[in-house]
Amino acid sequence: MTLPNRFAALVLLSSVGFLLAVNAVQAESPEVSDKIAVETFTPPSRVIAAPPKYPRTRQIRNQEGWVKLNFMIDPEGKPYDITVSESSKDTGFEDSAVKSVEQWEYQPAVLNGESIDAGTSVFITFELSGGEPGATARFVTRYKRLLKFIDQDNKEQATLIFDKLENMSRNLYEEAYFNLAHFNYSKAWGGDPAILYGAISRAAAMDKDRGFLPDELLTSVLANKFSLEIKLNKLANALKTASILQQRDLPAARQAQIQSVVEQIKLIKETGQFFSAKDTVRQDNRGFHNLVHNRFHLADVEGDIAELRLHCDRGYVGFIFDAERVYSVSDDWDNCSLILIGTPGTRYTLMQGNF
């Protein structure tokens, strides 16, 4: 059963403004040298990639899901340090995806004629064939009831329905709507922005140009995701979301707002302006951040962080965490992701830039 457009329009309770956390930067543009070193870089390319096995228990329950993995490719073309960066939060799908990628083979990245370690990512969907597209009648009924109770400010009844939705086996279509319901449920009662962001990010899950929500609704979801990325200072993520939004049908005024924020983030990136973001180690012992600056520090650690790893387009390094240390990434490594290994629930502040 496909949710009708008039129903889908009720999903987002309110619109979140774009310009929330990024301040204008007054700084001169850095000088650019007229002597530019010429180098040739070829990213890794997949050669052998057997599809992951569908977990039997999930198949029996008609359950679908998705996993996004971030990992390195060594100079021999083998994947290593495979990390779940995002997923539909099902460990069965996550484990299957990781085991599959461990067996994949790549043509390694090449820099100036030499094979090097290089980072890459992949989005894997677990989707059953032969099923009816859209949502089941039971899911739609519960979903409508949840929205009604949210609209009535009835938290007790909304929680009962939300728990039932959470424990259902869901296909990809239902998974996207469930996370949208999670976003609305949390937002209605002053939810933590980090929880709101996790829910809206999963609702907006996309494999290249494919989303699991209707196009108009997906645009609205992406706009909310972008706003939360600005609010939480997830600036590297915000740039990626902005690039998708700028290709979608938005009013000119909103496109201008997005472009204004993008220009501010780019200036922050170019000038090394300091900013920070609070976060928490996930239940899988990981924290994951796309970096804007090549200089960072972890402060206000409440708990235990054991190890840090850097996945970059052109390099990899892992090291023991030192609370006193300011870390620097090589300027020419490009597009780095920071992975923290620690105790679930550990709180910390990631500081980036000149401080």
Disulfide bonds with the S-S distance in Angstrom:
Cys312-Cys336 2.02
